[in-house]
């Protein structure tokens, strides 16, 4: 029998400052992967992570 989908899904987090700032240290966008429980956290995830392109801690938001 096939198992039903689990509550945990893998999401991609992308730096918000790299996406909006044209004057940055290097080309590219910082991305992380993480998991979240879709039943407990229905809205988009936001975490402060280190961005290697901005060289500082910035807010990373969940993208589709």
N, C-alpha and C positions, 0 to 999 in steps of 0.2 A: 504494500500500500504506500501511496505517496504521503509524505509528511506535509503538514500545513506550514505556511510561512511563519517564521519566528518573529518575536517582537523586536529583536535587535537587527538594525540595518547599518551598513557602512555608509558614511557620509564624507564628503570632501569639503575641507575648510580652505578658503582663499583669503589672502590679505586684502583688506579694503583700501589701504593707502597705496599699494602698488598699482591697483586697478585705476585709481583716480589721479595719481600724481605723475605728470609727464617728466618732471625733473627729479629723477631718482638716481641712485648710485650705479645701478646696472640694469640691463634689459631683463625682463622676465617677471613672473608673479610667483610668490611663495604659496605653496599648497601643502596641506597636511590631510591625512585620512584618519578618521576616528569612527567609533561606533556609538549609536544612541538607541535608546528604547523608544520605539515609535508610539507606544501606548502612554508612557509617562511624559514624554517631551514631544508634543505635537507641533510646536512652532519651530522655527529655524534656530539652529544652535549658533552661539557666539562665544568664542574663547579668545583670551589673550595668549598669543604664541609668539615666538621669536621669528622674525622675518629676516632671512639672510640677504635679501636684496635691499631692504631699508636699513639693515644692521641695528634694529631695535625691536622691542616688544610692541606689537600692534594687535588690533582686533582682527580676528579672522572669522568670517561669516560662512555659513553653510551655503554651498551652491548646489544646483540640481545636477 
